[in-house]
Amino acid sequence: MKTLLPLNRFILWTVLYGTLTGSTALFAQGGNLHEQSEVYVAPTDPLVQQKLKTWGDQKFGMLIHWGVYAVPGIIESWQLCSEPWLERPEGISYNDYKKWYWNLSSVFNPVNFDPDSWAEAAADAGMKYVVFTTKHHDGFNMFDTQQTDYKITNGPFKNHPKANVAKYVFEAFRNRDFMIGAYYSKPDWHNQDFWWDKYATPDRNVNYDIRKYPEKWKSYQDFTYNQISELMHDYGSIDILWLDGGWVRPRETVTDEVRAWGAPIPEFSQEVNMPRIAAMARETQPGIIFADRTVHGPYENYQTPERKIPDTKLDHPWETCMTLGNNWGYVPNDNFKTSAEVIHSLVEVVAKGGNMLLGVGPQPDGLLPPDALPILAEIGDWLDQNAEAIYGTHAIDTYQDNKTWFTANDKETYAITLLETGKEVPKTISWSGKLPKKGSTLRLVSTGQKLSYTLNGTTVSVQIPSEVRKSAKAALAFSFKN
């Protein structure tokens, strides 16, 4: 086994992160957010349109960030990137840090990896699709790529029967009828054709001038194409190609909007040749959805606002990606959101016409964090009882009145009132805006029981039975005919 650093330095570093990771991670998240695009170009391929509709009906998915960064429990790959918003431990040079990080692959041995348990937890949470990180910006591959040796199947885990991690993750979720998404980072900081050792690595971008070394960039384009081709050809049916690293983009797509996001942008194009990749992917996986994040145009089939919900309803496909804790990957002692907080966000997202992708990072041993499991189960319990108000619904023009959000399908309108944690459920819940017709039936979705209500002008007031008030959690959903 390789030596990562002198042992005393490694122990010191690990202890430091055991006490400081939470605050450091919170600080660091400020510089790597992918903002929501302002421009949307609808796909014209009927197969893509149909798959987008199917995906849009799913509403809730799981995003799994997992890689060597789980070993020390740090914020994914980002501390390899030498940008001002990042912090690294004192007492270690940048070059030594990078050597230490790259060599985490020699100790990453997730012997408890059990993708079936992940899929079970996601299904129990009411999730319907998964996006799994096949490669993050650090270039470490969670699948058996033939393009590099920097991969999970080339370390201490290589003899495990499920060493080709992505294959077995996709299989486990596919067996539960999930839509399958492959996350792939367009930048690759381990690749000499992206971060070349000849030069320093000042930021997240390619660290040499592509105009001066076009053959080197062509080699990187081929590397990217070949890796995505492997995923498209060798890993079963893939529904979504979720491309991260939006700063790797054609120069002509860099607008004032993109500059305002604050990421450093070089004066040349970092195009990986998406037309070539897309043609291959669509030939192999007809109808596959591309989420080329923040890159306006034909390969951003849905938008991906990160850690935020748009201010208003949007009429094109979009997905809020947010974390269950403070971090995408596993960080010890992370602060998880409550089930009610997640449910409230999900309700708002769905009412505004979007999907929600919730990030859960597995531990370095291959298990999901134990503290996350009961939260996921509680979310699933609520969704089991209120499924019809969420799945397969669409946004309507009147989508909110204070703490009540509205969704609808072809037959029913749903009013979902968020409940305040720690407070008693009121005997009467009222809202304005979208009202049942006078004399029609209003039901409690979770039980199907008819509820008494009164109409007063533009307001409806619903009487909540005592047994409902005692058992209610997170939100109450009501339905009435359109």
VEXDREN-2710 file (C-alpha; in Angstrom, 1 decimal):
% VEXDREN-2710
k/r/px/py/pz
1/MET/0.0/0.0/0.0
2/LYS/1.3/3.5/-0.9
3/THR/2.2/5.9/1.8
4/LEU/0.0/9.0/1.6
5/LEU/2.1/11.3/3.7
6/PRO/4.4/10.8/6.7
7/LEU/2.1/9.2/9.2
8/ASN/2.2/11.9/11.9
9/ARG/1.2/14.5/9.3
10/PHE/-1.7/12.4/8.0
11/ILE/-2.9/11.9/11.6
12/LEU/-2.7/15.6/12.3
13/TRP/-4.5/16.4/9.1
14/THR/-7.3/13.9/9.8
15/VAL/-7.7/15.2/13.4
16/LEU/-7.9/18.7/12.1
17/TYR/-10.6/17.8/9.7
18/GLY/-12.5/15.8/12.3
19/THR/-13.0/19.1/14.2
20/LEU/-13.1/21.7/11.5
21/THR/-14.8/20.0/8.5
22/GLY/-18.3/21.3/9.1
23/SER/-17.4/24.9/9.3
24/THR/-14.9/24.7/6.5
25/ALA/-17.3/22.9/4.2
26/LEU/-20.0/25.5/4.9
27/PHE/-17.5/28.3/4.0
28/ALA/-16.4/26.6/0.9
29/GLN/-19.8/26.0/-0.6
30/GLY/-20.0/29.7/-1.5
31/GLY/-17.7/29.5/-4.5
32/ASN/-18.9/26.5/-6.5
33/LEU/-22.7/27.0/-6.9
34/HIS/-24.1/26.4/-10.4
35/GLU/-26.7/29.2/-10.9
36/GLN/-29.8/28.7/-12.9
37/SER/-29.6/29.6/-16.6
38/GLU/-31.9/32.4/-17.8
39/VAL/-32.2/30.9/-21.3
40/TYR/-33.9/27.6/-22.2
41/VAL/-33.9/25.9/-25.6
42/ALA/-36.6/23.1/-25.8
43/PRO/-35.5/19.8/-27.4
44/THR/-37.1/18.9/-30.7
45/ASP/-36.5/15.1/-30.6
46/PRO/-39.9/13.5/-29.8
47/LEU/-38.1/10.7/-27.9
48/VAL/-36.4/13.3/-25.7
49/GLN/-39.6/15.2/-25.2
50/GLN/-41.4/12.0/-24.1
51/LYS/-38.6/11.1/-21.7
52/LEU/-38.6/14.6/-20.3
53/LYS/-42.3/14.3/-19.6
54/THR/-41.8/10.9/-17.9
55/TRP/-38.9/12.4/-15.8
56/GLY/-41.0/15.4/-14.9
57/ASP/-43.7/13.2/-13.5
58/GLN/-41.2/11.5/-11.2
59/LYS/-40.7/14.7/-9.1
60/PHE/-38.1/13.4/-6.6
61/GLY/-34.7/11.8/-7.1
62/MET/-31.5/11.0/-5.3
63/LEU/-28.1/12.5/-6.2
64/ILE/-25.2/10.4/-4.9
65/HIS/-21.7/12.0/-4.7
66/TRP/-19.2/9.3/-3.8
67/GLY/-15.4/9.1/-4.4
68/VAL/-12.1/9.3/-2.7
69/TYR/-13.1/12.5/-1.0
70/ALA/-15.3/10.4/1.3
71/VAL/-12.2/9.0/3.0
72/PRO/-11.2/12.2/4.8
73/GLY/-14.8/13.5/4.6
74/ILE/-14.1/16.8/2.7
75/ILE/-16.2/18.8/0.3
76/GLU/-15.7/16.6/-2.8
77/SER/-12.8/17.5/-5.0
78/TRP/-12.8/21.2/-4.4
79/GLN/-9.7/21.7/-2.2
80/LEU/-7.6/20.5/-5.1
81/CYS/-8.6/23.8/-6.8
82/SER/-6.5/26.8/-5.8
83/GLU/-9.1/29.5/-5.7
84/PRO/-9.4/32.2/-3.0
85/TRP/-12.7/31.0/-1.6
86/LEU/-11.1/27.6/-0.6
87/GLU/-9.3/26.7/2.6
88/ARG/-6.8/23.9/3.1
89/PRO/-5.1/22.8/6.3
90/GLU/-2.1/24.8/7.5
91/GLY/1.4/23.3/7.4
92/ILE/1.1/21.4/4.1
93/SER/2.2/22.8/0.7
94/TYR/-0.2/22.8/-2.2
95/ASN/1.8/20.2/-4.1
96/ASP/2.0/17.9/-1.1
97/TYR/-1.7/18.3/-0.6
98/LYS/-2.4/17.3/-4.2
99/LYS/-0.1/14.2/-3.9
100/TRP/-1.9/13.3/-0.7
101/TYR/-5.2/13.7/-2.3
102/TRP/-4.4/11.7/-5.4
103/ASN/-3.1/8.8/-3.3
104/LEU/-6.4/8.5/-1.3
105/SER/-7.2/6.0/-4.0
106/SER/-4.8/3.6/-2.4
107/VAL/-6.8/3.5/0.8
108/PHE/-10.4/3.8/-0.5
109/ASN/-11.8/0.4/0.2
110/PRO/-15.6/0.5/0.7
111/VAL/-15.9/-3.1/1.8
112/ASN/-19.5/-2.6/3.0
113/PHE/-20.7/-1.3/-0.4
114/ASP/-24.3/-2.5/-0.8
115/PRO/-26.1/-0.7/-3.7
116/ASP/-29.3/-2.6/-3.0
117/SER/-29.5/-1.0/0.4
118/TRP/-29.1/2.4/-1.2
119/ALA/-31.9/1.7/-3.7
120/GLU/-34.1/0.4/-0.9
121/ALA/-33.5/3.6/1.2
122/ALA/-34.2/5.8/-1.9
123/ALA/-37.4/3.9/-2.7
124/ASP/-38.5/4.1/0.9
125/ALA/-38.0/7.8/0.7
126/GLY/-40.4/8.0/-2.3
127/MET/-37.6/8.8/-4.8
128/LYS/-38.2/7.7/-8.4
129/TYR/-34.8/8.4/-10.2
130/VAL/-31.1/8.4/-9.3
131/VAL/-28.1/10.4/-10.5
132/PHE/-24.8/8.7/-9.6
133/THR/-21.4/10.4/-9.7
134/THR/-19.3/8.3/-12.2
135/LYS/-16.5/10.9/-12.0
136/HIS/-16.1/14.2/-10.1
137/HIS/-13.7/17.0/-11.0
138/ASP/-10.8/15.2/-9.3
139/GLY/-10.9/12.6/-12.1
140/PHE/-11.3/9.6/-9.9
141/ASN/-13.6/7.2/-11.7
142/MET/-16.3/5.1/-10.0
143/PHE/-16.6/2.8/-13.0
144/ASP/-14.2/0.5/-14.8
145/THR/-13.1/3.0/-17.5
146/GLN/-10.4/1.8/-19.9
147/GLN/-9.1/5.4/-20.4
148/THR/-7.1/5.8/-17.2
149/ASP/-5.9/3.7/-14.2
150/TYR/-7.2/6.3/-11.8
151/LYS/-10.4/4.3/-10.9
152/ILE/-12.1/2.3/-8.2
153/THR/-11.2/-1.0/-10.0
154/ASN/-7.5/-0.3/-9.7
155/GLY/-7.1/0.0/-5.9
156/PRO/-7.7/-2.1/-2.8
157/PHE/-11.3/-2.6/-3.8
158/LYS/-10.4/-4.1/-7.2
159/ASN/-11.1/-7.7/-6.2
160/HIS/-14.5/-7.1/-4.7
161/PRO/-17.3/-8.7/-6.7
162/LYS/-18.9/-5.3/-7.1
163/ALA/-15.8/-3.3/-7.8
164/ASN/-17.2/-1.8/-10.9
165/VAL/-19.3/0.4/-8.7
166/ALA/-21.4/2.4/-11.2
167/LYS/-22.5/-0.8/-12.9
168/TYR/-24.0/-2.2/-9.7
169/VAL/-25.5/1.1/-8.6
170/PHE/-27.3/1.4/-11.8
171/GLU/-28.5/-2.2/-11.7
172/ALA/-29.7/-1.9/-8.1
173/PHE/-31.8/1.2/-8.9
174/ARG/-32.9/-0.1/-12.2
175/ASN/-34.3/-3.2/-10.5
176/ARG/-36.6/-0.9/-8.5
177/ASP/-37.8/0.8/-11.7
178/PHE/-35.8/4.0/-11.1
179/MET/-34.8/6.2/-14.0
180/ILE/-31.0/6.1/-14.2
181/GLY/-28.8/9.2/-14.4
182/ALA/-25.0/9.2/-14.9
183/TYR/-23.3/12.3/-13.4
184/TYR/-20.1/13.0/-15.3
185/SER/-17.7/15.9/-14.7
186/LYS/-16.4/17.6/-17.9
187/PRO/-13.3/18.9/-16.2
188/ASP/-10.7/16.3/-15.0
189/TRP/-8.0/17.7/-12.7
190/HIS/-6.1/14.4/-12.7
191/ASN/-5.8/14.3/-16.4
192/GLN/-2.5/15.7/-17.9
193/ASP/-4.5/17.0/-20.9
194/PHE/-6.5/19.2/-18.6
195/TRP/-4.2/20.0/-15.7
196/TRP/-0.7/19.7/-17.2
197/ASP/2.1/19.4/-14.7
198/LYS/4.2/21.7/-16.9
199/TYR/2.1/24.6/-15.4
200/ALA/0.6/25.7/-12.1
201/THR/-3.1/25.0/-11.4
202/PRO/-4.4/28.5/-10.3
203/ASP/-8.1/27.7/-10.7
204/ARG/-10.7/25.2/-11.9
205/ASN/-10.0/25.7/-15.7
206/VAL/-7.6/23.9/-18.0
207/ASN/-4.2/25.3/-17.0
208/TYR/-2.6/25.7/-20.4
209/ASP/-3.6/27.8/-23.5
210/ILE/-5.6/25.6/-25.7
211/ARG/-4.8/27.9/-28.6
212/LYS/-1.1/27.1/-28.2
213/TYR/-1.5/23.4/-27.7
214/PRO/-4.6/22.4/-29.8
215/GLU/-3.4/18.8/-30.1
216/LYS/-3.3/18.4/-26.3
217/TRP/-6.9/19.6/-26.0
218/LYS/-8.0/17.3/-28.9
219/SER/-6.6/14.5/-26.8
220/TYR/-8.7/15.6/-23.9
221/GLN/-11.8/15.8/-26.1
222/ASP/-11.2/12.2/-27.2
223/PHE/-10.7/11.1/-23.6
224/THR/-14.0/12.7/-22.6
225/TYR/-15.8/11.2/-25.6
226/ASN/-14.4/7.7/-25.0
227/GLN/-15.4/7.8/-21.3
228/ILE/-18.9/8.9/-22.0
229/SER/-19.1/6.3/-24.8
230/GLU/-18.2/3.6/-22.3
231/LEU/-21.0/4.7/-20.0
232/MET/-23.4/4.8/-22.9
233/HIS/-22.5/1.4/-24.3
234/ASP/-21.5/-0.8/-21.3
235/TYR/-23.8/0.2/-18.4
236/GLY/-27.3/-0.7/-19.5
237/SER/-30.1/1.8/-20.2
238/ILE/-29.2/5.3/-19.1
239/ASP/-32.0/8.0/-19.0
240/ILE/-30.0/11.1/-18.0
241/LEU/-26.5/12.3/-18.8
242/TRP/-25.9/14.9/-16.0
243/LEU/-22.9/16.9/-17.0
244/ASP/-21.3/19.0/-14.3
245/GLY/-18.5/21.6/-14.6
246/GLY/-20.4/24.3/-16.5
247/TRP/-17.2/26.4/-16.9
248/VAL/-16.0/23.9/-19.5
249/ARG/-18.1/25.4/-22.3
250/PRO/-17.9/27.0/-25.7
251/ARG/-16.5/30.5/-25.5
252/GLU/-19.5/31.9/-27.4
253/THR/-21.9/30.7/-24.6
254/VAL/-20.1/32.9/-22.0
255/THR/-22.4/35.9/-21.5
256/ASP/-22.6/38.6/-18.9
257/GLU/-25.0/36.3/-17.0
258/VAL/-22.3/33.6/-16.9
259/ARG/-19.6/36.1/-15.8
260/ALA/-21.8/37.3/-13.0
261/TRP/-21.6/33.9/-11.4
262/GLY/-18.0/34.7/-10.4
263/ALA/-16.1/31.6/-11.7
264/PRO/-12.9/32.4/-13.5
265/ILE/-13.3/32.2/-17.3
266/PRO/-10.3/31.9/-19.7
267/GLU/-10.2/33.9/-23.0
268/PHE/-10.4/30.7/-25.1
269/SER/-13.1/28.0/-25.5
270/GLN/-13.0/24.8/-23.4
271/GLU/-15.4/23.0/-25.7
272/VAL/-15.5/19.2/-25.2
273/ASN/-17.3/18.8/-28.5
274/MET/-20.8/18.2/-27.3
275/PRO/-22.3/17.7/-30.8
276/ARG/-20.1/14.7/-31.3
277/ILE/-20.8/13.3/-27.8
278/ALA/-24.5/14.0/-28.1
279/ALA/-24.8/12.2/-31.5
280/MET/-23.1/9.1/-30.1
281/ALA/-25.2/9.1/-26.9
282/ARG/-28.5/9.6/-28.7
283/GLU/-27.7/6.8/-31.2
284/THR/-26.8/4.4/-28.3
285/GLN/-29.4/5.6/-25.8
286/PRO/-32.4/7.0/-27.9
287/GLY/-34.2/9.7/-26.1
288/ILE/-31.6/10.3/-23.4
289/ILE/-31.9/13.6/-21.5
290/PHE/-28.9/15.8/-21.4
291/ALA/-28.3/18.2/-18.5
292/ASP/-25.3/20.1/-19.6
293/ARG/-25.5/22.4/-16.6
294/THR/-25.8/26.1/-17.3
295/VAL/-24.6/25.8/-20.9
296/HIS/-27.5/27.4/-22.8
297/GLY/-28.6/25.5/-25.9
298/PRO/-29.6/22.1/-27.2
299/TYR/-27.8/20.1/-24.6
300/GLU/-29.4/21.6/-21.5
301/ASN/-32.7/19.8/-21.7
302/TYR/-33.6/20.9/-18.2
303/GLN/-32.2/23.6/-16.0
304/THR/-30.5/22.8/-12.6
305/PRO/-30.6/25.6/-10.0
306/GLU/-28.3/24.5/-7.2
307/ARG/-29.2/24.7/-3.5
308/LYS/-32.1/27.1/-4.3
309/ILE/-35.6/27.2/-5.6
310/PRO/-36.6/29.7/-8.3
311/ASP/-38.6/32.6/-7.1
312/THR/-41.5/31.9/-9.4
313/LYS/-43.1/29.1/-11.4
314/LEU/-41.2/28.1/-14.5
315/ASP/-42.9/26.7/-17.6
316/HIS/-40.0/24.6/-18.9
317/PRO/-38.3/21.6/-17.3
318/TRP/-36.1/22.3/-14.3
319/GLU/-34.7/20.5/-11.2
320/THR/-33.5/22.0/-7.9
321/CYS/-30.5/20.0/-6.6
322/MET/-30.0/20.4/-2.9
323/THR/-28.2/18.5/-0.1
324/LEU/-29.7/16.5/2.7
325/GLY/-26.9/17.9/4.9
326/ASN/-24.6/20.8/4.3
327/ASN/-22.4/18.9/1.8
328/TRP/-22.8/16.8/-1.4
329/GLY/-20.4/14.2/-0.3
330/TYR/-19.9/12.5/3.1
331/VAL/-18.7/14.8/5.8
332/PRO/-18.5/13.5/9.4
333/ASN/-21.1/15.1/11.8
334/ASP/-22.9/16.9/8.9
335/ASN/-26.1/18.7/9.9
336/PHE/-29.0/17.0/8.1
337/LYS/-32.2/18.8/7.3
338/THR/-35.3/17.5/9.0
339/SER/-37.8/15.5/7.0
340/ALA/-40.3/18.4/7.3
341/GLU/-37.7/20.8/5.8
342/VAL/-37.2/18.5/2.8
343/ILE/-40.9/17.9/2.4
344/HIS/-41.6/21.7/2.5
345/SER/-38.9/22.3/-0.2
346/LEU/-40.3/19.4/-2.3
347/VAL/-43.8/20.8/-2.2
348/GLU/-42.6/24.3/-3.2
349/VAL/-40.5/22.8/-6.0
350/VAL/-43.4/20.7/-7.4
351/ALA/-45.9/23.6/-7.1
352/LYS/-43.5/25.8/-9.2
353/GLY/-43.3/23.1/-11.9
354/GLY/-39.9/21.4/-11.0
355/ASN/-38.3/18.3/-9.7
356/MET/-36.1/18.0/-6.7
357/LEU/-32.8/16.0/-6.6
358/LEU/-31.7/15.4/-3.0
359/GLY/-28.0/14.8/-2.4
360/VAL/-26.9/12.0/0.0
361/GLY/-23.3/11.1/0.3
362/PRO/-22.3/7.5/1.3
363/GLN/-19.6/6.9/3.9
364/PRO/-16.1/5.7/2.9
365/ASP/-17.1/2.2/3.9
366/GLY/-19.9/2.1/1.4
367/LEU/-22.9/2.6/3.7
368/LEU/-25.3/5.5/3.7
369/PRO/-24.9/7.6/6.8
370/PRO/-27.1/6.0/9.5
371/ASP/-28.5/9.3/10.7
372/ALA/-29.8/10.0/7.2
373/LEU/-31.9/6.8/7.0
374/PRO/-34.7/7.7/9.4
375/ILE/-35.1/11.1/7.8
376/LEU/-35.4/9.5/4.3
377/ALA/-38.0/7.0/5.8
378/GLU/-40.0/9.9/7.3
379/ILE/-40.1/11.7/3.9
380/GLY/-41.2/8.4/2.3
381/ASP/-44.0/8.0/4.9
382/TRP/-45.4/11.4/4.0
383/LEU/-45.1/10.7/0.3
384/ASP/-46.8/7.3/0.6
385/GLN/-49.8/9.1/2.1
386/ASN/-49.9/12.1/-0.2
387/ALA/-48.5/10.6/-3.4
388/GLU/-51.3/11.8/-5.7
389/ALA/-50.7/15.5/-4.7
390/ILE/-47.1/15.2/-5.9
391/TYR/-46.3/12.6/-8.5
392/GLY/-47.7/13.2/-12.0
393/THR/-49.0/16.6/-11.2
394/HIS/-48.3/19.9/-12.9
395/ALA/-48.0/23.5/-11.9
396/ILE/-50.9/25.9/-12.3
397/ASP/-51.0/29.7/-12.6
398/THR/-52.3/30.1/-9.0
399/TYR/-49.5/28.1/-7.3
400/GLN/-49.3/29.6/-3.8
401/ASP/-51.2/31.4/-1.1
402/ASN/-49.0/32.0/1.9
403/LYS/-48.2/28.6/3.4
404/THR/-50.5/26.7/1.0
405/TRP/-49.1/25.5/-2.4
406/PHE/-51.2/24.2/-5.3
407/THR/-50.6/21.4/-7.8
408/ALA/-53.0/19.7/-10.2
409/ASN/-53.5/16.8/-12.6
410/ASP/-56.2/16.4/-15.3
411/LYS/-59.0/15.7/-12.8
412/GLU/-58.0/17.1/-9.3
413/THR/-56.5/20.2/-7.8
414/TYR/-54.4/19.8/-4.7
415/ALA/-53.9/22.3/-1.9
416/ILE/-50.9/21.5/0.3
417/THR/-50.6/23.5/3.5
418/LEU/-47.2/23.4/5.2
419/LEU/-47.3/22.9/8.9
420/GLU/-45.0/24.7/11.4
421/THR/-42.7/22.3/13.3
422/GLY/-43.4/22.3/17.0
423/LYS/-46.8/24.0/16.8
424/GLU/-50.2/22.6/17.1
425/VAL/-52.1/22.1/13.9
426/PRO/-55.0/24.7/13.8
427/LYS/-58.6/23.5/14.0
428/THR/-59.2/25.4/10.7
429/ILE/-56.9/25.8/7.7
430/SER/-57.8/28.6/5.2
431/TRP/-56.5/29.7/1.9
432/SER/-57.4/31.9/-1.0
433/GLY/-56.8/31.7/-4.7
434/LYS/-57.7/28.2/-5.9
435/LEU/-61.0/27.2/-4.3
436/PRO/-63.4/24.2/-4.6
437/LYS/-66.6/24.8/-6.4
438/LYS/-69.5/25.5/-4.1
439/GLY/-71.1/22.2/-2.9
440/SER/-68.3/20.0/-4.3
441/THR/-66.4/17.5/-2.2
442/LEU/-63.1/18.4/-0.5
443/ARG/-60.9/15.4/0.6
444/LEU/-57.9/14.9/2.9
445/VAL/-55.5/13.2/0.5
446/SER/-53.7/11.1/3.2
447/THR/-56.9/9.3/4.3
448/GLY/-59.5/10.0/1.6
449/GLN/-62.0/11.3/4.1
450/LYS/-64.4/14.1/3.2
451/LEU/-63.8/17.3/5.2
452/SER/-66.3/20.1/6.1
453/TYR/-65.5/23.5/4.7
454/THR/-67.0/26.9/4.2
455/LEU/-66.6/29.4/1.4
456/ASN/-66.4/33.1/2.2
457/GLY/-65.8/35.2/-0.9
458/THR/-62.3/34.3/-2.1
459/THR/-61.4/32.2/0.9
460/VAL/-62.0/28.6/1.9
461/SER/-61.8/27.4/5.5
462/VAL/-61.4/23.7/6.1
463/GLN/-62.3/22.1/9.5
464/ILE/-59.5/19.7/10.6
465/PRO/-60.7/16.8/12.7
466/SER/-58.9/16.3/16.0
467/GLU/-57.5/12.9/15.1
468/VAL/-55.9/14.5/12.0
469/ARG/-54.5/17.3/14.0
470/LYS/-52.8/14.9/16.4
471/SER/-51.1/12.8/13.7
472/ALA/-50.3/15.4/11.1
473/LYS/-46.7/15.9/10.1
474/ALA/-44.9/18.4/7.8
475/ALA/-47.9/19.2/5.6
476/LEU/-51.6/18.5/5.0
477/ALA/-52.8/17.9/1.4
478/PHE/-56.4/18.4/0.3
479/SER/-58.0/17.6/-3.0
480/PHE/-61.0/18.8/-5.0
481/LYS/-62.3/18.5/-8.5
482/ASN/-61.0/20.9/-11.1
END
